[in-house]
Amino acid sequence: MAAFASRIRDARFRVAAVRTPQPIGVRFHLAFRSVFMALGRRGFLFSFVLLALISLSTRVPAQSAQAGPDYVFRPGDVIAISVAAHSGENIPKLTIPSDGSISIYGQTIPAAGRTRAQLEKAVRDAIATLIVDPIVSVNLVETPYNKVYVNGAVETPGAYDYTEGLTLLKLLTQAGGLKPSAGRTAFIQRGGQQTPHTVDLAALYSGDPSANVVLQPGDYVQVGEANVFVIGLVATQGPVFYRMADTVLKAVAAAGGTTGAADVRHVFVVRNGKKVATVNLLEVEEPSADPSTDATRSASFPLEPGDVISVPALADVVHVEGAVTKPGDAYVIPKQRDKVLDILAEAGGATTEADLSAVMLRRELEGGQTLTQRLDLRPNGSPSQNAIVKPGDYIYVPVRRQTDRTTALLAVSTLVSVVTAIRSLR
């Protein structure tokens, strides 16, 4: 017991000695040695083991800057320039300034936006008057761009550490993968390049090696989002993830399906503001008719990002009669400001006998009243005559008045007879 107390007293003196200014490594060693010496030789050995562990845990691994052949230098990069057999001309560290140009050998050389091979050639040309056939080597020493960035439709967007050989697929995996709203395209913006590189994500995930781009420090990856929009008589109107709805049937299903009053035989697809297809949801396979015609398409009609699928109600129709190719009911897209000429186009267009100067538009108003308009829809007519239609409107296209040939001949014959009779009386 007395021996143990003596060791504790010695430890106190040693701890007090640590308070004098010493290098941090020495202070750690003396402190732990003083304490554990009180416990004997095992404590002494343990102090060295613990000190070694602390030293290892506080050591920060150095990151070497490596630039592949396609690496594009940017402002802030630190480069080294060496000339073979001319050590006096070497520049061990040179930071590319914000304007992107470096000043060496009395000349200003643009560095930012160039690859290593391009910059080596520029330096070689600059010193060609000083050194015969110089062999120039440019290397990346340090770079502030030790990160790559991914944003858009990924689960965990943000900055990620760059490692040599990092590919797009590895980065997307680190970011948690794609969101359901992700489109089929990713864009890679690289320093010094004005136009981003486009990657087909479908090809990437199908194993196409050409789509798995090797990234560089500082690259920005943007994964685009893509939706289609379903409106009309569906359970939930609004955007639907394109990856989950690349056909009309899938889009309508993703919107919760149609309601009871929906006209499932006349679902419309609008692309870039124009109606591109009329779809029958009850048809699963495409009809045999040429798809380039106005034939009704099946529910498997392929969609594109941004398409609008409109499911009309059975009452959303305009009745068309008269001199049109397909008289009957023409459907109106909800929330689409269709006009009379649009409806006539839905009805196959006017026939050659149609009198477009006297098209009749009739509308039933509240209270049982009727509004009738006569419209001049000839090509040289006023655009204001092309009225906006509403569901329930009635359009009639008359036939141009033509004089019956027999009646005309009879009239001419009668006129000739009258003239002859008058002359005979003279």
C-alpha positions in Angstrom: 0.0 0.0 0.0 2.9 2.4 0.9 4.5 1.6 -2.5 1.3 2.4 -4.3 1.0 5.7 -2.5 4.6 6.5 -3.4 3.9 5.9 -7.1 0.9 8.2 -6.9 3.1 11.0 -5.4 5.6 10.5 -8.2 2.8 10.7 -10.7 1.6 14.1 -9.3 5.1 15.6 -9.8 5.3 14.3 -13.3 1.8 15.7 -14.1 3.0 19.0 -12.7 6.0 18.9 -15.0 3.8 18.5 -18.0 2.4 22.0 -17.3 5.6 23.5 -18.6 5.5 24.4 -22.3 6.3 21.3 -24.3 5.4 20.1 -27.8 2.0 18.6 -27.9 3.2 15.1 -28.6 5.6 15.2 -25.6 2.9 16.6 -23.3 0.5 13.7 -24.2 3.3 11.2 -23.7 4.4 12.6 -20.3 0.8 12.9 -19.0 -0.2 9.4 -19.9 3.2 8.0 -18.7 2.9 9.8 -15.4 -0.6 8.4 -14.7 0.0 4.9 -15.8 3.5 4.6 -14.2 1.5 4.6 -11.0 0.0 1.3 -12.1 3.3 -0.4 -12.9 5.0 -1.5 -16.1 1.8 -2.6 -17.8 0.5 0.9 -17.4 3.7 2.3 -18.9 3.4 0.1 -22.0 -0.3 1.0 -22.3 0.6 4.7 -22.3 2.7 4.2 -25.5 -0.1 2.1 -27.2 -2.6 4.8 -26.4 -0.3 7.6 -27.6 0.2 5.7 -30.9 -3.6 5.4 -31.4 -4.1 9.1 -30.8 -1.3 9.9 -33.2 -2.9 7.8 -35.9 -6.4 9.1 -35.3 -5.3 12.8 -35.6 -3.3 12.2 -38.8 -5.1 13.6 -41.8 -4.5 11.7 -45.1 -3.2 13.9 -47.8 -5.2 14.1 -51.0 -3.1 14.0 -54.1 -4.3 16.0 -57.0 -4.5 13.9 -60.1 -5.6 15.1 -63.5 -6.6 12.8 -66.3 -5.9 13.7 -69.9 -9.4 15.2 -70.3 -9.1 17.4 -67.1 -9.8 21.0 -67.9 -7.9 23.5 -65.8 -9.8 26.2 -63.9 -9.1 29.3 -61.9 -7.7 28.3 -58.5 -5.9 25.3 -59.8 -2.2 25.0 -58.7 0.0 23.7 -61.5 3.6 22.8 -62.0 5.5 23.5 -65.2 8.7 21.7 -66.0 11.0 21.8 -69.0 13.1 18.7 -69.6 16.9 19.2 -69.2 16.3 22.9 -68.2 15.7 22.8 -64.5 16.2 26.5 -64.2 13.1 27.0 -66.3 10.8 24.9 -64.0 8.0 26.5 -62.1 7.1 24.2 -59.1 3.8 26.0 -58.1 1.7 28.4 -60.1 -1.9 29.3 -59.2 -4.2 30.0 -62.1 -5.7 33.4 -61.3 -9.4 34.4 -61.6 -9.0 35.7 -65.1 -7.7 32.3 -66.2 -4.4 33.4 -67.7 -0.9 32.8 -66.4 2.2 35.0 -66.9 5.4 33.0 -67.5 8.6 33.7 -69.4 7.4 37.2 -70.0 4.3 36.1 -71.8 0.6 35.8 -70.9 -0.9 32.4 -71.7 -4.6 31.5 -71.2 -4.7 28.4 -69.0 -8.3 28.0 -67.8 -10.4 26.1 -70.1 -7.6 24.0 -71.5 -6.6 20.4 -71.0 -3.1 19.4 -70.0 -2.1 18.6 -73.5 -3.4 22.0 -74.8 -1.7 23.9 -72.1 1.6 22.1 -72.6 1.5 23.0 -76.3 0.7 26.7 -75.5 3.7 26.8 -73.1 5.9 25.1 -75.6 5.0 27.6 -78.3 5.6 30.5 -75.9 9.2 29.4 -75.1 10.1 28.1 -78.5 12.2 31.3 -79.1 14.1 30.7 -75.9 14.7 27.0 -76.0 15.2 24.8 -79.0 12.6 22.0 -79.2 11.5 22.3 -75.5 9.8 19.3 -73.9 7.2 20.8 -71.6 5.2 19.0 -68.9 2.3 20.5 -67.0 0.9 18.8 -63.9 -1.9 19.5 -61.5 -0.5 20.1 -58.0 -3.5 21.2 -56.0 -7.1 22.0 -56.8 -9.9 23.4 -54.8 -12.3 21.3 -56.8 -12.0 18.0 -54.9 -15.8 17.6 -55.0 -18.3 16.6 -57.5 -21.9 17.8 -57.3 -25.2 16.2 -58.1 -28.6 17.9 -58.0 -32.1 17.3 -59.4 -34.1 14.2 -59.2 -31.9 12.1 -56.9 -32.6 11.0 -53.3 -29.7 12.8 -51.7 -28.4 15.8 -53.8 -25.3 17.6 -52.7 -21.5 17.6 -52.8 -19.5 14.3 -52.8 -15.8 13.6 -52.4 -14.0 13.1 -55.7 -12.0 9.9 -56.1 -9.9 8.8 -59.0 -12.0 6.9 -61.5 -15.4 8.0 -60.1 -18.1 7.3 -62.7 -21.6 8.7 -63.1 -23.2 5.5 -62.0 -21.1 5.4 -58.8 -22.0 9.0 -58.0 -25.8 8.4 -58.5 -25.5 5.3 -56.3 -23.8 7.4 -53.6 -26.6 9.9 -53.9 -29.2 7.2 -53.1 -30.3 6.6 -56.7 -32.9 8.3 -58.8 -36.2 9.6 -57.6 -39.4 8.4 -59.3 -39.7 11.8 -60.9 -36.4 11.5 -62.7 -36.5 11.8 -66.4 -34.4 10.0 -68.9 -31.6 12.6 -69.2 -28.7 13.8 -67.0 -26.5 16.7 -67.8 -22.8 17.0 -66.8 -21.4 20.5 -66.7 -17.6 20.6 -66.7 -15.4 23.6 -66.1 -14.4 25.3 -69.3 -17.2 23.8 -71.4 -20.1 26.0 -72.4 -22.4 23.1 -73.4 -23.1 20.4 -70.9 -22.7 16.7 -71.8 -26.0 14.8 -72.1 -26.3 11.3 -70.8 -29.2 8.9 -71.6 -30.1 7.4 -68.2 -31.9 4.5 -69.7 -28.7 3.5 -71.5 -26.7 4.1 -68.4 -28.9 1.7 -66.3 -29.1 -0.8 -69.1 -25.3 -1.3 -68.9 -24.1 0.9 -71.8 -20.5 1.7 -70.9 -20.4 4.7 -73.2 -23.1 6.3 -70.9 -21.1 5.7 -67.7 -19.0 8.9 -68.0 -15.8 9.1 -65.9 -16.2 12.3 -63.8 -13.6 14.9 -63.0 -13.2 17.1 -59.9 -15.6 20.0 -59.9 -18.2 18.3 -62.2 -21.8 19.2 -61.8 -24.4 16.6 -62.5 -28.0 17.6 -63.0 -30.7 14.9 -63.2 -33.7 16.3 -64.9 -37.3 15.7 -63.7 -40.0 14.7 -66.2 -43.7 14.7 -65.8 -46.8 14.3 -67.8 -50.1 16.0 -66.8 -53.5 14.4 -66.6 -56.6 16.6 -66.5 -60.3 16.1 -66.9 -62.4 13.3 -65.4 -59.8 11.4 -63.4 -59.5 10.8 -59.7 -56.5 13.0 -59.2 -55.7 15.7 -61.7 -52.1 17.0 -62.0 -48.6 15.9 -62.8 -47.6 12.2 -63.0 -44.0 10.9 -63.0 -43.0 10.2 -66.6 -40.9 7.2 -65.6 -44.1 5.6 -64.2 -46.4 6.7 -67.0 -44.9 6.5 -70.5 -48.2 5.5 -72.1 -51.7 7.0 -71.9 -53.0 4.0 -70.1 -50.3 4.2 -67.4 -50.7 7.9 -67.0 -54.5 7.6 -66.5 -54.0 4.7 -64.1 -51.4 6.8 -62.1 -53.9 9.6 -61.8 -56.3 7.2 -60.1 -58.3 6.1 -63.1 -61.3 7.8 -64.8 -64.6 8.7 -63.1 -67.9 7.3 -64.2 -68.8 10.2 -66.5 -65.6 10.1 -68.5 -65.6 9.5 -72.2 -62.9 6.8 -72.3 -63.2 6.4 -76.1 -62.0 10.0 -76.8 -59.1 10.8 -74.5 -56.8 13.5 -76.0 -53.1 13.9 -76.0 -51.8 17.5 -76.3 -48.1 18.1 -77.0 -46.6 21.5 -77.2 -50.0 23.0 -77.3 -51.3 20.9 -80.2 -53.6 17.9 -80.1 -51.5 14.9 -81.4 -53.8 11.9 -80.7 -57.2 10.8 -79.8 -57.0 7.6 -77.7 -59.5 4.9 -76.9 -58.7 3.5 -73.5 -60.7 0.4 -74.3 -58.2 -0.5 -77.1 -55.0 -2.1 -75.8 -53.3 -2.7 -79.1 -52.7 -0.2 -81.9 -55.2 -0.3 -84.8 -54.0 -1.5 -88.1 -54.6 1.9 -89.6 -51.6 4.1 -90.5 -50.7 5.9 -87.3 -49.9 9.0 -89.3 -53.6 9.4 -90.1 -56.3 10.8 -87.8 -57.3 7.3 -86.7 -58.0 6.8 -83.0 -55.0 5.4 -81.2 -54.9 2.7 -78.5 -54.3 3.1 -74.8 -50.6 2.1 -75.3 -50.0 5.4 -77.3 -46.4 6.5 -76.2 -46.1 9.8 -74.3 -43.3 12.3 -74.1 -42.3 14.4 -71.1 -44.6 17.4 -70.8 -47.5 15.8 -72.6 -51.0 16.7 -71.4 -53.6 13.9 -71.3 -57.2 15.2 -71.2 -60.1 12.9 -70.3 -63.3 14.7 -71.4 -66.8 14.1 -70.0 -69.4 12.6 -72.3 -71.2 15.9 -72.4 -68.1 17.9 -73.5 -69.1 17.8 -77.2 -69.9 20.2 -79.9 -72.4 19.0 -82.6 -71.3 19.7 -86.2 -73.6 19.3 -89.2 -73.6 20.4 -92.8 -70.8 20.5 -95.4 -68.1 18.8 -93.3 -66.2 15.6 -94.0 -67.3 13.8 -90.8 -70.5 15.4 -89.5 -71.6 14.5 -85.9 -70.0 15.1 -82.5 -66.6 16.8 -82.2 -65.1 16.7 -78.7 -63.8 19.7 -76.8 -60.8 19.5 -74.5 -61.5 20.9 -71.1 -59.6 24.1 -70.3 -58.5 24.3 -74.0 -59.8 27.4 -75.8 -60.9 25.6 -79.0 -62.5 27.7 -81.7 -64.9 27.0 -84.5 -62.2 26.2 -87.0 -60.6 23.8 -84.5 -63.9 21.9 -84.3 -64.3 21.9 -88.0 -60.8 20.4 -88.3 -61.9 17.7 -85.7 -64.8 17.0 -88.1 -62.4 16.4 -91.0 -62.6 19.9 -92.4 -65.1 21.6 -94.6 -66.0 20.1 -98.0 -65.4 21.8 -101.3 -69.1 22.8 -101.4 -69.1 24.4 -98.0 -70.0 28.1 -97.7 -67.6 29.3 -95.0 -69.0 32.8 -95.3 -72.2 31.9 -93.5 -71.3 29.3 -90.8 -74.0 29.2 -88.1 -73.1 28.9 -84.4 -76.0 28.2 -82.0 -75.7 28.1 -78.2 -78.3 27.4 -75.6 -78.2 30.0 -72.8 -79.6 29.8 -69.3 -83.3 30.4 -69.0 -84.0 28.6 -72.3 -82.8 31.4 -74.5 -80.8 30.7 -77.7 -77.8 32.7 -79.1 -77.2 32.3 -82.8 -74.2 33.8 -84.6 -73.4 34.0 -88.3 -69.7 33.7 -88.8 -67.5 34.5 -91.9 -64.7 31.9 -91.6 -63.2 32.4 -95.1 -59.4 32.7 -95.2 -59.7 36.4 -95.8 -62.2 37.0 -93.1 -61.6 38.7 -89.7 -60.0 36.5 -87.0 -62.6 37.8 -84.6 -65.2 35.7 -86.5 -63.5 32.5 -85.3 -65.4 32.3 -82.1 -64.5 30.2 -79.0 -66.8 27.2 -78.7 -68.3 25.7 -75.5 -69.6 22.2 -74.8 -73.1 21.8 -76.1 -72.7 24.3 -79.0 -74.2 23.5 -82.4 -72.3 24.4 -85.6 -73.9 24.2 -89.1 -71.8 24.7 -92.3 -74.1 25.5 -95.2 -73.6 24.5 -98.8 -72.9 27.2 -101.3 -76.0 28.1 -103.3 -75.8 26.7 -106.8 -78.3 27.4 -109.6 -79.8 24.3 -111.1 -78.6 23.9 -114.7 -82.0 22.8 -116.0 -83.7 25.8 -114.4 -81.1 28.1 -115.8 -81.5 26.7 -119.4 -85.3 27.0 -119.0 -85.0 30.6 -117.9 -82.7 31.4 -120.9 -85.1 29.7 -123.3 -88.1 31.6 -121.9 -86.2 34.8 -122.3 -85.3 34.1 -125.9 -89.0 33.2 -126.6 -90.2 36.5 -125.1 -87.7 38.5 -127.1 -88.7 36.7 -130.3 -92.4 37.4 -129.7 -91.8 41.0 -129.2 -89.9 41.3 -132.4 -92.7 39.6 -134.3 -95.2 42.2 -133.2 -93.2 45.0 -134.7 
